[in-house]
Every structure is written in structure tokens, then in C-alpha cells.
Amino acid sequence: MRDRTLHHLERSGLSIQPYTTSVTVTANRDWLASRHGTDSTETITLDLTNLTKNTHYLEPTAGQPHGYVRSGVPVGRIAASGLYGAYDPAAKDGREVLAGLVYAEAPFTPGTTKVPAALFWHGTVNTAKIPGGIDPAKIAPSPAGAQIRFLGAVSA
């Protein structure tokens, strides 16, 4: 069957030309104040519908075929789905508990709504460098939450 298909493609003027591409994303972890905790991240799944475009993630473009969730985005676990969305101290769906920060840029393809990522859940961070901002004074202590020390000024 394979030979007949190739013969048909050659007769019709079509050819198969496999190719490989790779995407390189430079990690921007300005928010990280120390390496403590970077060796014990957890795997999570982000729900893009609970993140804000251009603040928490960038969509794919013609020149960049993969979008990505920014490193350092604060997230909370959505109780109903088990997925993670943007941390929001006013939320009532589980995201009011800070689970941690997205450790590394998490790439995704067009049309994707669920994105695997690494969760940085304990360590020290530069508050002013958090994508989307965070006010540590609004973080309610929780045994199920992140164990993160915030340094510096509050980001907007």
C-alpha cells in the first residue's frame, strides 16, 4: 500500500517533504530571588481560560508558532477542575489560595486551553518582578498554599 501511495503522489506531482522545527524560549526569571526551591517543582496543568492574555501569556503569531505562559505567573488551584488559573485573592473557586508561581515558560500550540507547567511552590521571589503583579499582604496563609517569601516593593 505504501508503494502505491508514493507512486500516486509522484505521478500527481506531489512529494512528501518531512521537516523538523524547534522552538527556543529564553527563560526570564527576574522574579526569582534565589535558587532555593527550584529543584522541587511540581507538575500542574494550567487552564488558559483563567489566565489573562498579554499579562499572563502570549498567543502564537505568524513568526512564533507557539504561545507561552510567562514564567513567574502566580496561580491557584481551581477546586472544581483541579486545574490552575491566575491567583486572585477575591476568587471563591480555589484560586484565592496561592499555590505558587509558574516556574518556567510553558509553551502551547494554537487552540490549546490546557497547558502543562512546573509549579514553584516554595522559595524567595522579587515581588516587583511578578508578571501581572501581586500584593503579598493579600495572600491568606494556608497549609495547602505556597511557602514563598516575597522581597522588595509590591508590584502593580
RAKAHU-V504547 format. One record per residue. RES is the residue in one letter. PSI is psi in radians with two decimals (none if undefined). OMEGA is omega in whole degrees, -180 to 180 (999 if undefined). D_LAST is the distance of its C-alpha to the last C-alpha in Angstrom with 1 decimal. Layout:
BEGIN
RES&PSI&OMEGA&D_LAST + RES&PSI&OMEGA&D_LAST
END
This chain:
BEGIN
M&-0.72&-179&61.8 + R&-0.78&-180&59.4 + D&-0.69&180&62.1 + R&-0.69&179&62.9 + T&-0.78&178&59.3 + L&-0.73&179&59.0 + H&-0.76&179&62.3 + H&-0.76&179&61.1 + L&-0.73&-180&57.9 + E&-0.71&179&59.9 + R&-0.60&-178&62.4 + S&-0.02&178&59.7 + G&0.00&178&58.2 + L&2.63&176&55.0 + S&2.66&177&53.9 + I&2.19&-179&51.4 + Q&1.46&180&49.1 + P&2.56&176&46.7 + Y&2.82&-179&43.8 + T&2.44&175&41.0 + T&2.83&174&37.4 + S&2.68&-180&34.7 + V&2.28&178&30.9 + T&2.19&177&29.2 + V&2.18&179&25.4 + T&2.18&-178&24.1 + A&2.24&175&21.9 + N&1.69&-178&18.5 + R&0.80&177&17.7 + D&-0.45&-178&15.7 + W&-0.33&-176&13.8 + L&2.11&-177&17.2 + A&-0.34&177&18.3 + S&2.90&-180&21.9 + R&-0.12&-180&24.3 + H&2.25&179&25.1 + G&-0.21&-178&24.9 + T&-0.25&-179&25.0 + D&0.03&-178&28.7 + S&0.86&176&28.4 + T&2.81&177&26.0 + E&2.64&177&27.0 + T&2.26&179&27.7 + I&2.97&173&25.9 + T&2.15&180&25.9 + L&2.54&174&22.8 + D&1.84&-177&23.2 + L&-0.45&-180&21.6 + T&-0.22&177&22.1 + N&0.36&175&19.3 + L&2.78&-178&16.8 + T&2.17&178&15.0 + K&2.46&180&16.8 + N&-0.24&174&15.1 + T&-0.93&-178&11.8 + H&-0.49&-179&13.8 + Y&2.78&175&17.1 + L&2.38&-180&19.2 + E&2.80&175&22.6 + P&2.65&176&25.9 + T&3.09&178&27.3 + A&-0.66&-179&30.8 + G&-0.26&-180&30.0 + Q&1.68&-172&28.1 + P&-0.21&178&30.0 + H&2.40&170&27.6 + G&3.04&176&24.0 + Y&2.56&172&21.8 + V&2.34&-177&19.0 + R&2.56&173&16.5 + S&2.38&177&16.9 + G&-0.04&180&14.3 + V&2.21&177&13.4 + P&2.34&-177&13.4 + V&2.73&174&16.5 + G&2.74&-177&18.8 + R&2.16&178&22.5 + I&2.05&-173&23.8 + A&-0.75&-175&26.9 + A&-0.61&-175&29.1 + S&-0.39&-175&28.9 + G&-0.04&177&27.9 + L&3.00&-178&25.5 + Y&2.44&177&21.8 + G&-3.12&-179&18.9 + A&2.29&176&15.1 + Y&2.36&180&14.4 + D&1.90&-177&13.9 + P&-0.30&179&14.7 + A&-0.08&-179&16.3 + A&2.81&178&18.5 + K&0.33&-177&22.2 + D&0.18&-178&23.3 + G&-0.42&-179&22.6 + R&-0.09&177&19.0 + E&-0.19&175&18.0 + V&2.05&180&19.3 + L&2.01&178&17.2 + A&-0.52&-179&19.9 + G&-2.80&-179&18.2 + L&2.58&175&16.5 + V&2.12&-173&18.3 + Y&-0.83&-177&20.1 + A&2.69&176&21.4 + E&2.34&-177&21.0 + A&1.83&-177&23.0 + P&2.68&176&25.2 + F&2.77&-180&26.7 + T&2.83&-180&29.3 + P&2.45&178&29.3 + G&-0.11&-179&29.9 + T&2.43&175&28.5 + T&-0.28&179&26.5 + K&2.18&-173&26.9 + V&2.16&175&25.7 + P&2.52&-178&26.8 + A&2.94&175&24.3 + A&2.35&-179&24.2 + L&2.10&173&22.2 + F&1.92&-171&21.0 + W&-0.16&173&21.5 + H&2.50&-178&22.0 + G&-2.76&-177&21.2 + T&2.35&-177&18.7 + V&2.77&174&15.3 + N&1.90&-175&12.8 + T&-0.75&-175&9.6 + A&-0.24&-177&7.6 + K&0.05&-178&9.6 + I&2.14&178&9.1 + P&2.22&-179&9.3 + G&-0.21&178&7.3 + G&2.78&176&5.0 + I&2.51&176&7.0 + D&1.80&-178&8.1 + P&-0.44&179&11.5 + A&-0.36&-179&13.1 + K&-0.03&-179&13.1 + I&2.03&179&15.0 + A&2.24&178&18.6 + P&2.42&180&21.1 + S&2.37&177&23.5 + P&-0.43&180&26.5 + A&-0.09&-176&25.6 + G&-3.11&-179&22.0 + A&2.71&175&20.5 + Q&1.32&-174&21.5 + I&2.36&175&18.5 + R&2.21&-178&17.8 + F&2.23&-180&14.2 + L&2.60&172&14.4 + G&-2.96&-176&12.5 + A&2.71&176&9.5 + V&2.36&179&6.6 + S&2.69&-179&3.8 + A&none&999&0.0
END
